[in-house]
Amino acid sequence: MEPKIYTVKEVAKILKTSPDNVYALYHAGVLPMLKLGSLKCRRETLEDFLKRAEGYDVSDPNNIVPLEGKNNETMAT
């Protein structure tokens, strides 16, 4: 059974990025989390983030832009 809540380290592993990038997404308000001792992310929240981020470059969470060839809409937060 898949967990319903992930640690920052687990989110980083799922996203194939670093924990620092996960913290950056959180601090930019792009990836909501909750605090239970340490920051945690619900599976549903992570899935929603992935749906919203599709088609966008989120390398810099403070400057999210559409990938080349996509429209000029901004990512809904």
Secondary structure in CASP SS format (residue, H / E / C, confidence):
PFRMAT SS
TARGET T0000
AUTHOR 0000-0000-0000
METHOD secondary structure of the structure
MODEL  1
M C 1.00
E C 1.00
P C 1.00
K C 1.00
I E 1.00
Y E 1.00
T E 1.00
V H 1.00
K H 1.00
E H 1.00
V H 1.00
A H 1.00
K H 1.00
I H 1.00
L H 1.00
K C 1.00
T C 1.00
S C 1.00
P H 1.00
D H 1.00
N H 1.00
V H 1.00
Y H 1.00
A H 1.00
L H 1.00
Y H 1.00
H H 1.00
A C 1.00
G C 1.00
V C 1.00
L C 1.00
P C 1.00
M C 1.00
L E 1.00
K E 1.00
L C 1.00
G C 1.00
S C 1.00
L E 1.00
K E 1.00
C E 1.00
R E 1.00
R H 1.00
E H 1.00
T H 1.00
L H 1.00
E H 1.00
D H 1.00
F H 1.00
L H 1.00
K H 1.00
R H 1.00
A H 1.00
E C 1.00
G C 1.00
Y E 1.00
D E 1.00
V C 1.00
S C 1.00
D C 1.00
P C 1.00
N C 1.00
N C 1.00
I C 1.00
V E 1.00
P E 1.00
L C 1.00
E C 1.00
G C 1.00
K C 1.00
N C 1.00
N C 1.00
E C 1.00
T C 1.00
M C 1.00
A C 1.00
T C 1.00
END
